[in-house]
């Protein structure tokens, strides 16, 4: 058996990684979040009928928007992955799916907290809520499906297929309030009527949407970098095992 | 809710600050790990510019 060469990493660069555009995005997002909290809790007027509990809307809707965006990216990256077989797209899709599940969970939890004082119940199995639960389950399934495949390549292809097919639930979920009777309100931003929101409320909502989007982009890029690092470490381990044998 | 409004805002602010702190720490850690991996790859397969 050949003796493996000792591996020593010698960095010729500075130890602390240099600042990148992501640092800039982080600080912009961090400041925007506190401005957003100020707008939501102190600046925007109290809603006349629902009272203060309506302020949860400025978290609920942006979280739902990010979940849709994340699942659209899973769909898109899934197609790229199946077309090119480049593992990079699978890393992107998996990272987006994880964040999509987190933001769907935030949407469900904020919805539940909002529903109790307004509708008198925490949860009802109506069209919107049921399809949201289904959406959450589909993408939890997406994250789990890879674990049951024999090889890493097969796992990533299975995942991509689930991500592409699973996206069908997103438009059904969005349109569910128009197609069926539901306790949930009709769409108010995209393809809906947002005139019942005052100018202050609209500004707060759009600021919150922008802040959540910036946070999502930051978290997505970091998660992708982490996933790529995991893959690189695995590759290095395999190389090392090959060298030792 | 009216009575606890200040506490709610304070709670959210502290929660967000902690979350963002953790996010930034993770980000810098990931950058460092990426650099370590890059260094390790260069040590195994030196590039012409490494001398």
Interface residues (C-beta under 8 A of the other chain):
Chain A: X7 X8 X9 X10 X11 X12 X13 X16 X17 X20 X22 X26 X29 X30 X33 X34 X37 X41 X42 X51 X52 X53 X218 X219 X222 X225 X226 X228 X229 X232 X233 X236 X239
Chain B: X1 X2 X5 X8 X9 X12 X13 X16 X20 X23 X24 X26 X27 X28 X30 X31 X32 X33 X34 X35 X36 X37 X39 X40 X41 X42 X43 X44 X50
